[in-house]
Structures are given as structure tokens and as C-alpha cells.
């Protein structure tokens, strides 16, 4: 087999590998919501020195909360810690709100202007995800 034939035969594989390599360039290892609390430099250091913590913080950003209906009978319950204003209920930013999960407790907050509540999941629940 000549060199040209070998190159033509392997060209699709090489193109695929090049595409794969370029698809990873520029990808960040963190959710942008983390930038509300951490600098990019801190996140890069965490990525290098403590990837488990970065993984956990990504889980907090993406899955550390849920929004659910606030039952009328619970609107003034002592479990409700306060109220919050949320701009985008599909992409809540706990870091911007100043909330962090507690080890075993869920946190409940009324969402201003709605009949919904924000539930911050426990650290224990987030780590299981």
C-alpha cells in the first residue's frame, strides 16, 4: 500500500480525532454561577488542587435547589426562613443569593411575587446525586 492510500484511509480517523481535541478546548470545568462567589483564578486552583470540591459546587449550582408550590397552610410556617426575589426560576443562582446547603437541613424560602418556594437541598442530598 502506498503512503497516499494509507493517508486517505486514515484521514477520517484523523479528522475525528482533531474534532474531538478541539471540542474540549475552551470548555470550563465549572458552572458560570460559581463566578458569583469565586474568581476564575480560585476556580482554576480548585480544579487543579481540589476537584472533588469543585464537583460538589457544580452540583450545588445545578442541582442544589428546587422550586415548588407553596401550600397556603405553609405560607407562614416556622420552617420558612424568609423570602427571596429570583430573576430566572429555571436557573437559580444560590451563590448570588448568598445561600449554601446545610449538612442535613433543607432550607425553605418564599419567592416574592409568586405562590412558589425555593428549597435549598441539604449537603447530604446533593452529595448523593
ChimeraX commands (.cxc) that place a marker at each C-alpha (Angstrom):
marker #1 position 0.00,0.00,0.00 radius 0.5
marker #1 position 1.34,3.43,-0.89 radius 0.5
marker #1 position 1.64,6.34,1.50 radius 0.5
marker #1 position -1.16,8.17,-0.28 radius 0.5
marker #1 position -3.56,5.25,0.12 radius 0.5
marker #1 position -2.69,4.93,3.80 radius 0.5
marker #1 position -3.29,8.66,4.31 radius 0.5
marker #1 position -6.65,8.54,2.52 radius 0.5
marker #1 position -7.67,5.51,4.55 radius 0.5
marker #1 position -6.75,7.16,7.87 radius 0.5
marker #1 position -7.98,10.67,7.02 radius 0.5
marker #1 position -11.47,10.21,8.54 radius 0.5
marker #1 position -9.91,8.96,11.78 radius 0.5
marker #1 position -7.54,11.93,11.91 radius 0.5
marker #1 position -10.36,14.39,11.24 radius 0.5
marker #1 position -12.42,12.80,14.02 radius 0.5
marker #1 position -9.52,12.99,16.48 radius 0.5
marker #1 position -8.86,16.63,15.58 radius 0.5
marker #1 position -12.56,17.45,16.05 radius 0.5
marker #1 position -12.55,15.69,19.40 radius 0.5
marker #1 position -9.48,17.58,20.58 radius 0.5
marker #1 position -10.90,20.96,19.53 radius 0.5
marker #1 position -14.23,20.26,21.18 radius 0.5
marker #1 position -12.50,20.16,24.57 radius 0.5
marker #1 position -10.56,23.38,24.06 radius 0.5
marker #1 position -12.11,26.26,25.96 radius 0.5
marker #1 position -14.53,24.18,27.99 radius 0.5
marker #1 position -14.72,25.29,31.57 radius 0.5
marker #1 position -14.96,22.79,34.36 radius 0.5
marker #1 position -17.42,24.93,36.31 radius 0.5
marker #1 position -20.90,26.34,36.11 radius 0.5
marker #1 position -20.84,30.10,35.44 radius 0.5
marker #1 position -22.97,30.69,38.54 radius 0.5
marker #1 position -19.89,29.88,40.65 radius 0.5
marker #1 position -18.39,33.16,39.43 radius 0.5
marker #1 position -20.86,34.94,41.74 radius 0.5
marker #1 position -18.81,33.72,44.69 radius 0.5
marker #1 position -15.41,32.66,43.33 radius 0.5
marker #1 position -12.95,34.29,40.95 radius 0.5
marker #1 position -11.85,32.46,37.83 radius 0.5
marker #1 position -8.39,32.08,39.40 radius 0.5
marker #1 position -9.90,30.46,42.52 radius 0.5
marker #1 position -11.87,28.06,40.35 radius 0.5
marker #1 position -8.78,27.16,38.32 radius 0.5
marker #1 position -6.87,26.47,41.52 radius 0.5
marker #1 position -9.77,24.40,42.85 radius 0.5
marker #1 position -9.91,22.47,39.58 radius 0.5
marker #1 position -6.23,21.64,39.96 radius 0.5
marker #1 position -5.94,21.11,43.73 radius 0.5
marker #1 position -9.42,20.12,44.92 radius 0.5
marker #1 position -11.52,18.76,42.02 radius 0.5
marker #1 position -13.89,16.99,44.43 radius 0.5
marker #1 position -14.88,20.35,45.96 radius 0.5
marker #1 position -15.36,21.87,42.52 radius 0.5
marker #1 position -17.52,18.94,41.52 radius 0.5
marker #1 position -19.64,19.43,44.64 radius 0.5
marker #1 position -20.02,23.18,43.98 radius 0.5
marker #1 position -21.11,22.43,40.42 radius 0.5
marker #1 position -23.75,20.11,41.84 radius 0.5
marker #1 position -24.89,22.87,44.20 radius 0.5
marker #1 position -25.18,25.31,41.29 radius 0.5
marker #1 position -27.06,22.92,39.02 radius 0.5
marker #1 position -29.00,20.63,41.35 radius 0.5
marker #1 position -28.81,22.08,44.86 radius 0.5
marker #1 position -32.26,23.58,44.75 radius 0.5
marker #1 position -35.81,23.02,43.61 radius 0.5
marker #1 position -38.78,25.31,43.17 radius 0.5
marker #1 position -42.16,24.04,44.24 radius 0.5
marker #1 position -45.62,25.32,45.01 radius 0.5
marker #1 position -46.00,26.96,48.40 radius 0.5
marker #1 position -49.06,25.46,50.08 radius 0.5
marker #1 position -51.33,28.12,51.66 radius 0.5
marker #1 position -51.13,26.45,55.07 radius 0.5
marker #1 position -47.32,26.58,54.96 radius 0.5
marker #1 position -47.01,30.22,53.88 radius 0.5
marker #1 position -46.28,31.39,57.44 radius 0.5
marker #1 position -44.81,28.18,58.85 radius 0.5
marker #1 position -41.74,28.48,61.03 radius 0.5
marker #1 position -39.76,26.36,58.51 radius 0.5
marker #1 position -39.94,29.24,56.01 radius 0.5
marker #1 position -36.76,31.21,56.65 radius 0.5
marker #1 position -37.67,34.30,54.67 radius 0.5
marker #1 position -38.35,35.45,51.16 radius 0.5
marker #1 position -36.24,35.94,48.06 radius 0.5
marker #1 position -36.53,37.56,44.67 radius 0.5
marker #1 position -35.47,35.31,41.82 radius 0.5
marker #1 position -34.96,36.64,38.30 radius 0.5
marker #1 position -34.93,33.32,36.43 radius 0.5
marker #1 position -36.65,30.43,38.17 radius 0.5
marker #1 position -35.11,27.97,35.71 radius 0.5
marker #1 position -31.56,28.98,36.55 radius 0.5
marker #1 position -31.45,29.88,40.23 radius 0.5
marker #1 position -28.10,31.14,41.49 radius 0.5
marker #1 position -27.72,30.11,45.14 radius 0.5
marker #1 position -24.28,31.78,45.29 radius 0.5
marker #1 position -25.71,35.12,44.15 radius 0.5
marker #1 position -28.47,34.78,46.75 radius 0.5
marker #1 position -25.89,34.03,49.44 radius 0.5
marker #1 position -27.26,30.55,50.23 radius 0.5
marker #1 position -25.22,27.43,50.83 radius 0.5
marker #1 position -26.58,23.99,51.67 radius 0.5
marker #1 position -26.52,22.94,55.28 radius 0.5
marker #1 position -25.19,19.48,56.18 radius 0.5
marker #1 position -28.55,17.81,56.88 radius 0.5
marker #1 position -31.25,20.51,56.75 radius 0.5
marker #1 position -33.32,21.70,53.84 radius 0.5
marker #1 position -33.93,25.47,53.68 radius 0.5
marker #1 position -37.25,26.96,52.56 radius 0.5
marker #1 position -37.80,30.48,51.20 radius 0.5
marker #1 position -40.90,32.16,49.75 radius 0.5
marker #1 position -40.34,33.54,46.27 radius 0.5
marker #1 position -41.55,37.14,46.15 radius 0.5
marker #1 position -44.49,37.80,43.84 radius 0.5
marker #1 position -45.35,34.11,43.41 radius 0.5
marker #1 position -47.03,31.23,45.18 radius 0.5
marker #1 position -43.80,29.26,44.98 radius 0.5
marker #1 position -40.94,28.48,47.29 radius 0.5
marker #1 position -37.26,27.86,46.82 radius 0.5
marker #1 position -35.97,24.76,48.55 radius 0.5
marker #1 position -32.22,24.57,49.11 radius 0.5
marker #1 position -31.37,20.89,49.40 radius 0.5
marker #1 position -29.13,19.55,52.14 radius 0.5
marker #1 position -25.45,18.89,51.52 radius 0.5
marker #1 position -26.13,15.24,52.26 radius 0.5
marker #1 position -28.77,15.04,49.50 radius 0.5
marker #1 position -26.64,16.91,46.97 radius 0.5
marker #1 position -23.63,14.67,47.52 radius 0.5
marker #1 position -25.83,11.59,46.85 radius 0.5
marker #1 position -26.75,12.91,43.38 radius 0.5
marker link #1:1,2 radius 0.2
marker link #1:2,3 radius 0.2
marker link #1:3,4 radius 0.2
marker link #1:4,5 radius 0.2
marker link #1:5,6 radius 0.2
marker link #1:6,7 radius 0.2
marker link #1:7,8 radius 0.2
marker link #1:8,9 radius 0.2
marker link #1:9,10 radius 0.2
marker link #1:10,11 radius 0.2
marker link #1:11,12 radius 0.2
marker link #1:12,13 radius 0.2
marker link #1:13,14 radius 0.2
marker link #1:14,15 radius 0.2
marker link #1:15,16 radius 0.2
marker link #1:16,17 radius 0.2
marker link #1:17,18 radius 0.2
marker link #1:18,19 radius 0.2
marker link #1:19,20 radius 0.2
marker link #1:20,21 radius 0.2
marker link #1:21,22 radius 0.2
marker link #1:22,23 radius 0.2
marker link #1:23,24 radius 0.2
marker link #1:24,25 radius 0.2
marker link #1:25,26 radius 0.2
marker link #1:26,27 radius 0.2
marker link #1:27,28 radius 0.2
marker link #1:28,29 radius 0.2
marker link #1:29,30 radius 0.2
marker link #1:30,31 radius 0.2
marker link #1:31,32 radius 0.2
marker link #1:32,33 radius 0.2
marker link #1:33,34 radius 0.2
marker link #1:34,35 radius 0.2
marker link #1:35,36 radius 0.2
marker link #1:36,37 radius 0.2
marker link #1:37,38 radius 0.2
marker link #1:38,39 radius 0.2
marker link #1:39,40 radius 0.2
marker link #1:40,41 radius 0.2
marker link #1:41,42 radius 0.2
marker link #1:42,43 radius 0.2
marker link #1:43,44 radius 0.2
marker link #1:44,45 radius 0.2
marker link #1:45,46 radius 0.2
marker link #1:46,47 radius 0.2
marker link #1:47,48 radius 0.2
marker link #1:48,49 radius 0.2
marker link #1:49,50 radius 0.2
marker link #1:50,51 radius 0.2
marker link #1:51,52 radius 0.2
marker link #1:52,53 radius 0.2
marker link #1:53,54 radius 0.2
marker link #1:54,55 radius 0.2
marker link #1:55,56 radius 0.2
marker link #1:56,57 radius 0.2
marker link #1:57,58 radius 0.2
marker link #1:58,59 radius 0.2
marker link #1:59,60 radius 0.2
marker link #1:60,61 radius 0.2
marker link #1:61,62 radius 0.2
marker link #1:62,63 radius 0.2
marker link #1:63,64 radius 0.2
marker link #1:64,65 radius 0.2
marker link #1:65,66 radius 0.2
marker link #1:66,67 radius 0.2
marker link #1:67,68 radius 0.2
marker link #1:68,69 radius 0.2
marker link #1:69,70 radius 0.2
marker link #1:70,71 radius 0.2
marker link #1:71,72 radius 0.2
marker link #1:72,73 radius 0.2
marker link #1:73,74 radius 0.2
marker link #1:74,75 radius 0.2
marker link #1:75,76 radius 0.2
marker link #1:76,77 radius 0.2
marker link #1:77,78 radius 0.2
marker link #1:78,79 radius 0.2
marker link #1:79,80 radius 0.2
marker link #1:80,81 radius 0.2
marker link #1:81,82 radius 0.2
marker link #1:82,83 radius 0.2
marker link #1:83,84 radius 0.2
marker link #1:84,85 radius 0.2
marker link #1:85,86 radius 0.2
marker link #1:86,87 radius 0.2
marker link #1:87,88 radius 0.2
marker link #1:88,89 radius 0.2
marker link #1:89,90 radius 0.2
marker link #1:90,91 radius 0.2
marker link #1:91,92 radius 0.2
marker link #1:92,93 radius 0.2
marker link #1:93,94 radius 0.2
marker link #1:94,95 radius 0.2
marker link #1:95,96 radius 0.2
marker link #1:96,97 radius 0.2
marker link #1:97,98 radius 0.2
marker link #1:98,99 radius 0.2
marker link #1:99,100 radius 0.2
marker link #1:100,101 radius 0.2
marker link #1:101,102 radius 0.2
marker link #1:102,103 radius 0.2
marker link #1:103,104 radius 0.2
marker link #1:104,105 radius 0.2
marker link #1:105,106 radius 0.2
marker link #1:106,107 radius 0.2
marker link #1:107,108 radius 0.2
marker link #1:108,109 radius 0.2
marker link #1:109,110 radius 0.2
marker link #1:110,111 radius 0.2
marker link #1:111,112 radius 0.2
marker link #1:112,113 radius 0.2
marker link #1:113,114 radius 0.2
marker link #1:114,115 radius 0.2
marker link #1:115,116 radius 0.2
marker link #1:116,117 radius 0.2
marker link #1:117,118 radius 0.2
marker link #1:118,119 radius 0.2
marker link #1:119,120 radius 0.2
marker link #1:120,121 radius 0.2
marker link #1:121,122 radius 0.2
marker link #1:122,123 radius 0.2
marker link #1:123,124 radius 0.2
marker link #1:124,125 radius 0.2
marker link #1:125,126 radius 0.2
marker link #1:126,127 radius 0.2
marker link #1:127,128 radius 0.2
marker link #1:128,129 radius 0.2
view
